[in-house]
Structure formats: C-alpha cells, structure tokens
Amino acid sequence: MSKLGDLGAKLYRGEVGYDFVGKRFLWYGVSILITITAIVALAVQGLNMGIEFKGGAVFTTPKTAVSVAKATEEAEKASGHDAIVQELGTGGLRIQISGLDTNAAADVKKALATDLKVNEADINADLVGPSWGEQIANKAWTGLAIFMVLVVIYLAIAFEWRMAVAALIALIHDLTITVGIYALVGFEVTPGTVIGLLTILGYSLYDTVVVFDGLKEGSKDITKQTRYTYSEIANRSINGTLVRSINTTVVALLPVGALLFIGGGFLGAGMLNDISLSLFVGLAAGAYSSIFIATPLVVDLKEREPAMKALKKRVLAKRASATAKGESEQEGTDSGDEPQVVAQGRSGRRR
C-alpha cells in the first residue's frame, strides 16, 4: 500500500487525525481575511468586463507580419479605444476593441487593413452590443439564484437545515474568493468565466456533501453514547474523507492548471484564461471550504442544541471521572457505547 493510501486508511479508522474542528476559529479568520481582500479588490479595481458585457467589436485578420505590439498601437490609434490583440495559430491577429459602435467599426476595419497591410475583405468583424451581455449576466444571476435555492432545499431534506446553511455559506465563500481573484489579476470576465463560476459550484458542493454524508452516518444515535461529542464525530468525518478530497481535487486541478499556466501562460492562448482561472481558483477554494468552513459551521450550529450541550457535559463528566480513577478513556466503554462511525472504522465495512 502506498504511503498516502496507508495514511488514508489510518485517518478513516481514526488511528491518526488532525483537529480541524478544534482550530475552526483560525480557519474562520483566514477565510474572513481572504474574503475582505477580495471585496476590497472588487471595490477598488472592479472587474475587467469583456466586450460581451460592454459591447464592442472583434476583428480577426489573416496572416500578417505586423507584431502584436504594433497592431495594438495601430488599433488604438484608429479607434480611440483600448485594444487587446492576440496572435492566432494561423499567424493572424484577433483584435478586440471595447465600446465601438457599428458606424465606427467600418472605419476602423478599413484603417486596420491599411496599417496591417492585409486585404480589407479578408478581415472578419464581429460586433457585440452591450444588451446581449446584459442578457447573459441576468440569466447567469437567475440560474445562480435557482441553483442556490435548490441546493438549500435538497440539503435540508437529505440532511438537515444546519448543513444546508453551512453549504450555502461555503458556496458564497468560494464565489467571492474567485471573483476577487479576477479583480486582483485583471483577467477579462467573459461568458466563459460565468460558465466556470457555475461549474465550480458543483465541485464545491460535491466535496461538502461527501463530508456531510460521513457526519450524518457517524452522528446517528449520538445521544445514546457518552464517548464522543458532536464536534469530535465531525472531526473524525473530515479526517475520514480527507485523502479522498485531496485526491479528487488534485486530479481535477491538474488539467485545469495545464490550461491556465501552459495554455494561457507559456503558449499565449489568452482565451483559455477566462474559464481556466475561475475553475482553478474555484476548485481549490471549494476543497478548502468543504473541510475548513462547511463542517465547522455545522458544528457551531449543532452544538447550540440543548441535546448536544447535554451530551457534551456527560462526555466530559465521564472523562473526568475516568481520569480521577486513573482509567484510560477507552476503559469501561463497550463497543455498543460508541457511535456508528467508530464501529464502521473498526470493522472496515458499513453497517
């Protein structure tokens, strides 16, 4: 068995573990700091919206010997607006100019043909109105709202309302961080970005539900035993699924990282950045929130219940009594006095 697999087995059986829940206020502080940074970046720098949202024109030229820097200079001089120029694999150029209306686009196309020394008829011009981008944004917000409502309803039915609230907060946390990163790095926000943002919600929710499922199973009939508190069961659930979460996240990040750093960075395929950055940041944030935010939030909400408070008192009282008698925590506790997650870990199979 590999070292990682051996560690995963030990975590699952509860032989080793890290106190994620006990250090939850540290994770809360880290998340609050990151979230504040993201909000400040949004307020100060704002988002670099693509022409799909602002309106403008995209000119695609045939193969030309003119450099990207020179083409950018000529495009900005001809249009009077900022231009983004990308070199295509065919040797042509993709020139994106925001805020350009239909009448001005014809004059800019003619000027570009002269400056780039290409035939005007070979330049393809695509015009985008700002109303189209506004429709996309509105539909995206509508889809996001419907998704959030359905998620809360499903989790409240499948698990309980506390888990639904924690999952919703974790999703908002992931979205805020991802959008804040876009504001910091200045990448364009395009329809591809919106698709990426909606995609990461599913990944984030998957990791969270895996941990919640283990917590639900482990805390079944928890008040009938006096060995573990709810927070300890929650911590065992996180540790039991930790290696699985790491593996699935790494496997998902590898191809996305290749798109972002190799495709968008080294190869200069800038159009890949709009979707790959949102996926990369969102996947990482989703893995983090499912472990460090969602489950600890459930613990904070759950341990406010009178039954959980009473259980914690009984558990601590029993441990204090055992310590006074010089007994270990394990002594005097039969297998029927432990919650299902412990028995499951020892037998290696589900009941």
Summary of the structure (lengths in Angstrom):
residues: 351
radius of gyration: 27.1
end to end distance: 25.0
largest distance: 93.9
contacts: 1140
relative contact order: 0.13
helix: 72%
strand: 7%
